[in-house]
Each structure stands twice: as C-alpha cells, then as structure tokens.
C-alpha cells in the first residue's frame, strides 16, 4: 500500500467522523436539550478546540513524530463519542463535548502537517490525497442523512465513535515523515509570528475562511426561505464540495502557477463576488454557478496557506504552525463571525452575506505584502 493510499484512508475516516459530528445537534435536541443549551455545548467544544490545538502541535514537534499523537487523539475522540450513549443531563454532555473538542483539535492540523511533510519529501501529492477527505465528507454526510432519516438520531454517537475509531486504527499504517524533534523552547509557537509569511498567511485565512461563517450557519435557512427544497439545498452544497475536490485533485499546475499570493488574491476576489451575489438571492441557475466559486473561496486559500507553511516554516515546527493556523485562521475567526452572522441574519436576512463579502475582500489588502514575503 502506498504512502498516499495510507494517508488518504486515514483522512477518509477522520472526515467521515467530522461529517457525523454535524448531526450531534439533532441528537442533543432529541435528548430534550434546548437550543440555548445546545449552543452552549457546541460553543464550549469549539472554544476548547481553538485553545488546545496548538498544544497538540507542540507535543508532536517535540517528539518529531505525529503518528502517536494522532493515535491518542483519535482514540480519545472515539471513546468520548461512545460515552455519549450513557450520558444524560446538560453537565455530563457538556463535559463529554468539551473533552472531544480537545481530542479532535489535534487531528486535522497534524494530518495536514504529515501530508505536507510527505509531499515535501516527494512521497505523496498533497492535492489528490486531501481531495479524498473532502469526497468522504460529502459521501458520509449524504449517507448519514439518509440513514438517520430512516432509523433515528440514536445512531449518531455510535457512528461518531466508529469514524474516530477507524481513524485511530489506521494511524498504525500511517507513514512517518523525516522530521527532527524540536528543541524545547519557551513560547515556541508565539515565536512563529515573527515570521512575516506565516503571520500574513494566518491573517488571510482568518479573513477569507472566516467569511464562510454565514454560509455554514445560515445558507440553508436562507435558501429554504426562498422556496428551495431540502433536496435542492443539498445539491447546492454538494456542488461546492465537488468543485473543491476537483481543484484539490486536478489543479496542481494552476496552483503552482499562481503561488500563495495569486491563490489568495483569487480567493479574496471570489469572496466578494460569491457572498455579494448570495446576499441578493439570485435565481437558481445563477446561484448554482456561484456555488462553483467555493473552489476559490475555500480551496484556493487553503492551498495558499499550505504552501506558505510548507516553504517558510522550519520543519521542526511544522505541526505547531499547522495547529496555530487551524486555531487562529479557521477556528477563532469562524466562531466570531458565526456570532456576527447570527445577529445580522436575525435582523437583515440574507444581507448578512454582505458582511462576509467585506471580510473576504479585506484580504486583498494583504496580497501585496504576502507576495513580497514569499519571494
């Protein structure tokens, strides 16, 4: 089995678990929790993901190995997923969700760090391997929705535990990259922000990926208010993921030609177009075309940041840099923008997407500094 196949299998299991995790609010609701309580549980888990992720990255860098850390994290997440079954009441569920947030925060950045390190060694091609994760996420979401409609939400914790458990098992087959252990150093993660390229990559990701908050939180509600069926809404979301997969799998030449600054410029410009068009509720054919731009707003910026982290961060700090990027580029800004989006959507409906256009478009001001930093 090739290194690419083994990494892709692990990513598939993890992204399947991640897809199932999106159905946990239904399980909470069916256990009698109010919307406010569900929000508090999800908010606590999201906050702890942001706070704990860099710590996992630092441990992996100190060891010079990612595989044992990935195993511990995935195994813990699987066990906590199964423990939902016997838990009742707000506090026990809050504690389980918080623990799972801490455990799961390690997996995505460390898996990306490993995949990029292997790509740097010429052992895998990052794009097609990462595309497997996106494809599995889409397939698992569709399959879980179909299954839960027929048998009920009681299966959600079991499916969650199975996904993380499969990821834990598959860590035994992951290849390791030749990464030297990092020397102990106080505030090693914070020292990365002295690196201008890293600092700008995190800033661009925060502005562009954070601008997806209204999409993740309210696009389905907005489209339903326009009269679109849940089937059509599902197809629109799936279309965006397919476009993302195609760029990951087939866009290597384009990505290399554009480079980090070019990719970020495309992502930021596409954000202005996509979220402005979405805000004004275009007809379905135009909306379907707009959804293809997900390949730019999400995937191009992701690949831009991965190129910066691969080229301009010392290899012994690769896991820490990925964890910090995930926390400060994805987790924290998405959470903050989700709060803003909720407030705006409650008052102005779809015009909330205009704030997302402003956020994503603001990254255009960082393109030139980024271009200079990566020369």
Buried (B, 14 or more C-beta within 10 A) or exposed (E): EEBBEBBBBBBBBBBBBBBBBBBBBBBBBEBEBEEEBBBBBBBBBBBBBBBBBBBBBBBBBBBBBBBEBBBBBBBBBBBBBBBBEEBEEBEEBBBBBBBBBBBBBBBBBBBBBBBBBBBBEEBBBBBBBBBBBBBBBBBBBBBBBEBBEEEEBEBBBBBBBBBBBBBBBBBEBBBBBEBEEBEEEEEBBEEBEEBBBBBBBBBBBBBBBBBBBBBBBBBBEBBEEBEBEEEBBBEBBBBBBBBBBBBBBEBBEBBEEBBBBBBBBBBBBBBBBBBBBBBEBBEEEEBBEBBBBBBBBBBBBBBBBBBBBBEBBEBBBBBBBBBBBBBBBBBBBBBEBBEBBBEBBEEEBBEBBBBBBBBBBBBBEBBEBBBEBBE
